[in-house]
């Protein structure tokens, strides 16, 4: 929220917000907030402290965990399938090869198994760790429904439906819609790129000999004054694994400045920049930038709602799936 609201207005807003959105992100498909309140009361605290400890020594784990949760939910649902090791597991698929933060999940699982053996799923650890990562980077926290169980399938071929960095807006919208997520969810969740980095290999093609190019050889949707900066960071024959901040305004702070980059033609990924040039998504980008409307949008609020909605995609509860003893391996 912006500073300067009178107390009674802020209080009224908080009441209305609670009434309007609380049911959306406190329960879904058999999960519920406080699922471990009796079976493992310290579960969320253990996960939070583990994420914080790793974050203090390596802040890159925050965007890493956030993206890992996203990639997990888009394949087989939010069931921890992206955590499995193996020659043909999801982890080996092209879009997942540069995911980071597995050691945080393993560390939290080790501690939870010592405190509450066989109780807390790896899928829940990942969902909670993603939330805590946002909070640690100055984003807003939210209540995470828990009670997910871990899946028993992890196949690299299933990762083909993950959103791609060259996808058109229509393709992105369809991939989200297939999982019950709407256009607002798309624009809000892509805003997670406000923290973290992207490898040169995922956008370098936009800087040299781009299709429908300008005289500079770069994608014409990129701010011309930004092209030379990106070219210096990602030389044409340079290291494709070198990483560049996805939000040049405040790469380590969870805020709406990512959308200001899109407005200025400074979106790093092609799929991100397209959110500004497509009318159906530009409306929401503008809403996040202004905090006004229509539609009136607060980025932190909408991101929390969309994350909770996404985190209940295809969850396994009850007797479905399993509670893994080790997050990287199916139970025997």
Residue pairs with C-beta under 8 A, 6 or more apart in sequence:
1 10
1 13
1 298
2 291
5 13
17 301
21 301
21 305
22 143
24 305
24 308
24 309
25 142
25 143
25 145
25 304
25 305
25 307
25 308
25 309
26 32
26 33
26 143
26 145
26 308
27 33
27 145
28 145
28 308
28 309
28 312
28 315
29 312
29 315
29 317
30 147
30 315
30 317
30 318
31 145
31 146
31 147
31 148
31 312
31 315
31 317
32 145
32 146
32 147
33 143
33 144
33 145
33 146
34 146
35 124
35 145
35 146
35 147
36 43
36 44
36 116
36 119
36 120
36 124
36 146
39 116
39 119
40 112
40 115
40 116
40 119
40 120
42 115
42 116
43 112
43 115
43 116
43 119
43 120
43 124
43 128
43 146
44 128
46 108
46 111
46 112
46 115
47 108
47 112
47 125
47 128
47 129
47 132
48 128
48 132
50 104
50 107
50 108
50 111
50 129
51 61
51 62
51 65
51 104
51 108
51 129
51 132
51 133
51 136
52 132
52 136
54 61
54 101
54 103
54 104
54 107
55 61
55 62
55 133
55 136
59 137
59 252
60 100
60 196
60 197
61 100
61 101
61 104
61 133
62 133
62 134
62 136
62 137
62 195
62 196
63 133
63 137
63 192
63 195
63 196
63 197
64 99
64 100
64 101
64 133
64 196
65 101
65 104
65 105
65 126
65 129
65 130
65 132
65 133
66 130
66 133
66 134
66 192
66 195
66 196
67 99
67 192
67 196
68 82
68 99
68 100
68 101
68 102
68 105
68 126
68 130
69 78
69 126
69 127
69 129
69 130
69 311
70 130
70 189
70 192
70 310
71 82
71 90
71 95
71 96
71 99
71 159
71 162
72 78
72 79
72 80
72 81
72 82
72 83
72 90
72 123
72 126
73 179
73 310
73 311
73 313
73 314
74 161
74 162
74 163
74 175
74 179
74 313
75 81
75 82
75 90
75 158
75 159
75 161
75 162
76 90
76 151
76 153
76 154
76 158
76 314
77 151
77 313
77 314
77 315
77 316
78 123
78 126
78 127
78 148
78 310
78 311
78 312
78 313
78 314
78 315
79 123
79 148
79 149
79 150
79 151
79 314
79 315
79 316
79 321
80 121
80 122
80 123
80 125
80 126
80 148
80 150
80 151
80 324
80 327
81 89
81 90
81 150
81 151
81 153
81 154
81 158
82 90
82 91
82 96
82 99
82 154
83 91
83 102
83 105
83 122
83 126
83 154
83 327
83 328
84 90
84 91
84 154
84 328
84 329
84 330
85 91
85 328
85 329
86 92
86 154
88 155
88 156
88 157
89 154
89 155
89 156
90 96
90 154
90 155
90 156
90 158
90 159
91 97
91 99
91 154
91 156
92 156
93 156
93 157
93 158
93 159
93 160
93 162
94 159
95 159
95 162
95 164
96 159
96 162
98 199
98 241
101 129
102 328
104 129
105 122
105 125
105 126
105 129
105 327
106 326
106 327
106 328
108 125
108 129
109 120
109 122
109 125
109 324
109 326
109 327
112 119
112 120
112 125
113 325
118 323
118 325
119 323
120 323
121 148
121 149
121 150
121 321
121 323
121 324
122 150
122 324
122 327
123 148
123 149
123 150
123 151
123 315
123 316
124 146
124 147
124 148
125 327
127 144
127 146
127 148
127 311
128 144
128 146
130 307
130 311
131 141
131 142
131 144
131 307
132 141
134 140
134 141
134 192
134 254
134 303
134 307
135 141
137 195
137 252
137 253
137 254
138 253
138 254
138 255
139 254
139 255
139 300
139 303
140 300
140 301
140 303
140 304
141 304
142 304
142 307
142 308
143 308
144 308
144 311
145 308
145 311
145 312
147 315
147 317
148 315
148 316
148 317
149 315
149 316
149 317
149 318
149 320
149 321
149 322
149 323
150 316
150 321
150 322
150 323
150 324
150 327
151 316
151 321
152 321
152 322
152 330
161 175
161 178
162 175
163 171
163 172
163 175
163 176
163 271
164 171
164 271
165 198
165 202
165 203
165 269
165 270
165 271
166 270
166 271
167 175
167 271
168 274
169 274
169 275
169 278
169 280
169 281
172 186
172 271
172 274
173 183
173 186
173 280
173 281
176 182
176 183
176 185
176 186
176 189
179 310
179 313
179 314
180 309
180 313
181 189
181 306
181 309
181 310
181 313
183 280
183 281
183 284
184 284
184 295
184 302
184 306
185 306
185 309
185 310
186 275
186 281
187 275
187 281
187 284
187 285
187 288
188 284
188 288
188 299
188 302
188 303
188 305
188 306
189 303
189 306
189 307
189 310
190 271
190 272
190 275
191 256
191 258
191 259
191 288
191 299
191 303
192 303
193 246
193 247
193 258
193 268
193 269
193 272
194 246
194 247
194 250
194 251
194 253
194 254
194 255
194 256
194 257
194 258
195 246
195 247
195 251
195 252
195 253
195 254
196 245
196 246
196 251
197 243
197 244
197 245
197 246
197 251
198 243
198 244
198 246
198 268
198 269
199 240
199 241
199 242
199 243
199 244
200 233
200 234
200 238
200 239
200 240
200 241
200 242
200 243
200 244
201 240
201 241
202 269
203 230
203 234
203 244
203 268
203 269
203 270
204 234
204 236
204 238
204 240
206 218
206 219
206 222
206 270
207 217
207 218
207 219
207 222
207 227
207 230
207 231
207 234
207 236
208 217
208 218
208 231
208 236
209 217
210 217
210 218
210 219
210 220
212 220
213 219
213 220
214 220
214 224
216 224
216 227
218 224
218 227
218 231
219 270
219 273
221 265
221 267
221 273
221 274
221 277
222 230
222 265
222 266
222 273
223 264
223 265
223 266
226 264
226 265
226 266
230 244
230 268
233 242
233 244
234 242
234 244
244 268
245 251
245 268
246 258
246 268
246 269
246 272
247 257
247 258
247 261
248 261
248 266
248 268
249 257
249 258
249 260
249 261
250 257
254 300
255 299
256 288
256 289
256 299
258 272
259 285
259 288
259 289
259 299
260 289
261 267
261 268
262 272
262 273
262 275
262 276
262 285
263 276
263 285
263 286
263 289
265 273
265 276
267 273
267 275
267 276
274 281
275 281
275 282
275 284
275 285
276 282
276 285
283 295
284 295
284 297
287 293
287 294
287 295
287 296
287 297
288 297
288 298
288 299
288 302
291 297
291 298
322 330
322 331
323 331
324 330
324 331
325 331
